[in-house]
Amino acid sequence: MARRHRRSSTAPGVSLFSFMNIMAATIGVQALMMVISALQIRPGVQAIQLLPAEGAGQGREANYILVNGEGELELIGPQQRRTVRTGDDAVEAFLDRIASRNSEQYLVIGVRPEGYVDFEAIRSKAELRKIMVGYEPLEPDLKVIVPDANGGMN
């Protein structure tokens, strides 16, 4: 009779204990960093400052149109801020004044979520007049602050 001899399993194996410790510590640090970042984001911002772009609008006089949705627009130019409807003649007059000025002009359009269709109409009218246009998506309840002609805020 042949005897079977079983090997004893005393040979050292690979331990992953230290690797798992390192991974757990890394995940913990990442989670901590995400919590810290989330706490630094301050919800409840009430106002935003709307400025022309650094590149395209630099050296140009800025004009603003806020598209609030449901056909409501806010026209903001030198010494004027008024609310009108999309089809109002004041919109055409505002864009014509911008296009006819001697100095280089720039139009910044602030767009609220409900105002996308109105934004497309305004942008088309401005581009037809060869006015340089920039836009900024805006949250629904955000108050918009724009610089006035003297460098202050309006």
C-alpha positions as a Markdown table, in Angstrom:
| # | Residue | x | y | z |
|---|---|---|---|---|
| 1 | Met | 0.0 | 0.0 | 0.0 |
| 2 | Ala | 1.2 | 3.3 | -1.0 |
| 3 | Arg | 0.9 | 6.0 | 1.4 |
| 4 | Arg | -0.1 | 9.4 | 0.3 |
| 5 | His | 1.9 | 12.1 | 1.7 |
| 6 | Arg | 0.2 | 15.4 | 2.0 |
| 7 | Arg | 2.3 | 18.5 | 2.0 |
| 8 | Ser | 1.9 | 20.8 | 4.9 |
| 9 | Ser | 0.8 | 24.3 | 4.0 |
| 10 | Thr | 3.4 | 26.1 | 6.0 |
| 11 | Ala | 4.7 | 28.0 | 3.0 |
| 12 | Pro | 4.2 | 31.7 | 3.4 |
| 13 | Gly | 1.5 | 33.3 | 1.2 |
| 14 | Val | 1.0 | 36.8 | 0.0 |
| 15 | Ser | -0.6 | 39.1 | 2.5 |
| 16 | Leu | -2.8 | 42.0 | 1.2 |
| 17 | Phe | -3.3 | 43.5 | 4.6 |
| 18 | Ser | -1.0 | 46.5 | 4.2 |
| 19 | Phe | -2.3 | 47.2 | 0.7 |
| 20 | Met | -5.9 | 47.2 | 2.0 |
| 21 | Asn | -4.9 | 49.6 | 4.8 |
| 22 | Ile | -3.4 | 52.0 | 2.2 |
| 23 | Met | -6.5 | 51.8 | 0.0 |
| 24 | Ala | -8.8 | 52.5 | 3.0 |
| 25 | Ala | -6.7 | 55.5 | 4.1 |
| 26 | Thr | -6.7 | 56.9 | 0.5 |
| 27 | Ile | -10.5 | 56.5 | 0.2 |
| 28 | Gly | -11.0 | 58.1 | 3.5 |
| 29 | Val | -8.8 | 61.1 | 2.6 |
| 30 | Gln | -10.7 | 61.5 | -0.7 |
| 31 | Ala | -14.0 | 61.4 | 1.1 |
| 32 | Leu | -12.8 | 64.0 | 3.6 |
| 33 | Met | -11.7 | 66.3 | 0.7 |
| 34 | Met | -15.1 | 66.0 | -1.0 |
| 35 | Val | -16.9 | 66.9 | 2.2 |
| 36 | Ile | -14.6 | 70.0 | 2.7 |
| 37 | Ser | -15.2 | 71.1 | -0.9 |
| 38 | Ala | -18.9 | 70.7 | -0.6 |
| 39 | Leu | -19.0 | 72.8 | 2.5 |
| 40 | Gln | -17.1 | 75.6 | 0.8 |
| 41 | Ile | -19.8 | 75.8 | -1.9 |
| 42 | Arg | -22.2 | 78.4 | -0.6 |
| 43 | Pro | -25.7 | 77.8 | -1.7 |
| 44 | Gly | -28.0 | 80.7 | -1.7 |
| 45 | Val | -26.1 | 83.1 | -3.9 |
| 46 | Gln | -28.5 | 86.0 | -4.4 |
| 47 | Ala | -26.8 | 88.1 | -7.1 |
| 48 | Ile | -24.3 | 87.8 | -9.9 |
| 49 | Gln | -22.1 | 90.4 | -11.5 |
| 50 | Leu | -22.5 | 90.2 | -15.3 |
| 51 | Leu | -19.4 | 91.4 | -17.2 |
| 52 | Pro | -18.2 | 91.3 | -20.8 |
| 53 | Ala | -15.8 | 88.5 | -21.7 |
| 54 | Glu | -12.1 | 89.2 | -21.2 |
| 55 | Gly | -11.1 | 88.3 | -24.7 |
| 56 | Ala | -13.9 | 89.2 | -27.1 |
| 57 | Gly | -15.4 | 92.1 | -25.2 |
| 58 | Gln | -12.1 | 93.7 | -24.1 |
| 59 | Gly | -11.8 | 97.3 | -25.2 |
| 60 | Arg | -15.5 | 97.5 | -26.2 |
| 61 | Glu | -18.4 | 99.2 | -24.6 |
| 62 | Ala | -20.8 | 96.7 | -23.0 |
| 63 | Asn | -24.6 | 96.7 | -23.4 |
| 64 | Tyr | -26.8 | 94.1 | -21.7 |
| 65 | Ile | -30.1 | 92.3 | -22.4 |
| 66 | Leu | -31.5 | 90.0 | -19.7 |
| 67 | Val | -33.9 | 87.4 | -21.2 |
| 68 | Asn | -36.3 | 86.6 | -18.3 |
| 69 | Gly | -38.6 | 84.3 | -20.2 |
| 70 | Glu | -42.3 | 84.5 | -21.3 |
| 71 | Gly | -41.3 | 87.4 | -23.7 |
| 72 | Glu | -39.9 | 89.7 | -20.9 |
| 73 | Leu | -36.6 | 91.4 | -21.6 |
| 74 | Glu | -34.6 | 93.9 | -19.6 |
| 75 | Leu | -32.6 | 96.3 | -21.7 |
| 76 | Ile | -29.5 | 97.8 | -20.0 |
| 77 | Gly | -27.4 | 100.4 | -21.7 |
| 78 | Pro | -25.7 | 103.6 | -20.7 |
| 79 | Gln | -27.9 | 105.4 | -18.2 |
| 80 | Gln | -30.9 | 103.2 | -19.0 |
| 81 | Arg | -32.5 | 100.1 | -17.6 |
| 82 | Arg | -36.0 | 99.2 | -18.7 |
| 83 | Thr | -38.2 | 96.2 | -19.0 |
| 84 | Val | -40.0 | 95.5 | -22.3 |
| 85 | Arg | -41.6 | 92.7 | -24.3 |
| 86 | Thr | -39.9 | 90.7 | -27.0 |
| 87 | Gly | -41.9 | 92.2 | -29.9 |
| 88 | Asp | -41.6 | 95.8 | -28.6 |
| 89 | Asp | -40.1 | 98.4 | -30.9 |
| 90 | Ala | -37.8 | 99.4 | -28.0 |
| 91 | Val | -35.8 | 96.2 | -28.6 |
| 92 | Glu | -35.2 | 97.1 | -32.3 |
| 93 | Ala | -34.3 | 100.7 | -31.3 |
| 94 | Phe | -31.9 | 99.5 | -28.6 |
| 95 | Leu | -30.1 | 97.2 | -31.0 |
| 96 | Asp | -30.0 | 99.9 | -33.7 |
| 97 | Arg | -28.4 | 102.4 | -31.2 |
| 98 | Ile | -25.7 | 99.8 | -30.4 |
| 99 | Ala | -25.0 | 99.1 | -34.1 |
| 100 | Ser | -24.8 | 102.8 | -35.0 |
| 101 | Arg | -22.4 | 103.9 | -32.3 |
| 102 | Asn | -18.9 | 105.0 | -33.3 |
| 103 | Ser | -17.1 | 103.1 | -30.5 |
| 104 | Glu | -16.7 | 99.4 | -30.5 |
| 105 | Gln | -19.8 | 97.7 | -28.9 |
| 106 | Tyr | -20.4 | 94.4 | -27.2 |
| 107 | Leu | -23.7 | 92.9 | -26.2 |
| 108 | Val | -24.0 | 90.5 | -23.2 |
| 109 | Ile | -27.2 | 88.5 | -23.1 |
| 110 | Gly | -28.2 | 87.0 | -19.8 |
| 111 | Val | -30.5 | 84.0 | -20.4 |
| 112 | Arg | -32.8 | 82.5 | -17.8 |
| 113 | Pro | -33.9 | 78.9 | -18.3 |
| 114 | Glu | -37.4 | 79.9 | -19.6 |
| 115 | Gly | -36.0 | 82.4 | -22.0 |
| 116 | Tyr | -34.1 | 80.3 | -24.6 |
| 117 | Val | -36.5 | 80.9 | -27.5 |
| 118 | Asp | -36.4 | 84.7 | -26.8 |
| 119 | Phe | -32.6 | 84.5 | -26.6 |
| 120 | Glu | -32.4 | 83.0 | -30.0 |
| 121 | Ala | -34.5 | 85.8 | -31.5 |
| 122 | Ile | -32.5 | 88.5 | -29.8 |
| 123 | Arg | -29.2 | 86.9 | -30.8 |
| 124 | Ser | -30.3 | 86.6 | -34.4 |
| 125 | Lys | -31.3 | 90.3 | -34.5 |
| 126 | Ala | -28.0 | 91.3 | -33.0 |
| 127 | Glu | -25.9 | 89.2 | -35.3 |
| 128 | Leu | -27.9 | 90.6 | -38.3 |
| 129 | Arg | -26.7 | 94.0 | -37.2 |
| 130 | Lys | -23.1 | 92.7 | -36.9 |
| 131 | Ile | -23.0 | 93.3 | -33.1 |
| 132 | Met | -20.5 | 91.2 | -31.2 |
| 133 | Val | -22.6 | 89.0 | -28.8 |
| 134 | Gly | -21.8 | 87.0 | -25.7 |
| 135 | Tyr | -24.2 | 85.2 | -23.4 |
| 136 | Glu | -24.4 | 83.9 | -19.9 |
| 137 | Pro | -26.9 | 81.3 | -18.6 |
| 138 | Leu | -28.6 | 82.6 | -15.4 |
| 139 | Glu | -30.4 | 80.8 | -12.6 |
| 140 | Pro | -34.1 | 81.7 | -12.3 |
| 141 | Asp | -34.1 | 83.9 | -9.1 |
| 142 | Leu | -30.7 | 85.4 | -9.4 |
| 143 | Lys | -30.4 | 89.2 | -9.2 |
| 144 | Val | -28.1 | 90.6 | -12.0 |
| 145 | Ile | -25.6 | 93.4 | -11.3 |
| 146 | Val | -24.0 | 95.1 | -14.3 |
| 147 | Pro | -21.3 | 97.8 | -14.3 |
| 148 | Asp | -22.4 | 101.3 | -15.2 |
| 149 | Ala | -20.6 | 103.6 | -17.6 |
| 150 | Asn | -18.6 | 105.1 | -14.8 |
| 151 | Gly | -17.2 | 101.8 | -13.6 |
| 152 | Gly | -19.5 | 101.4 | -10.7 |
| 153 | Met | -22.1 | 98.7 | -10.3 |
| 154 | Asn | -25.8 | 99.1 | -11.4 |
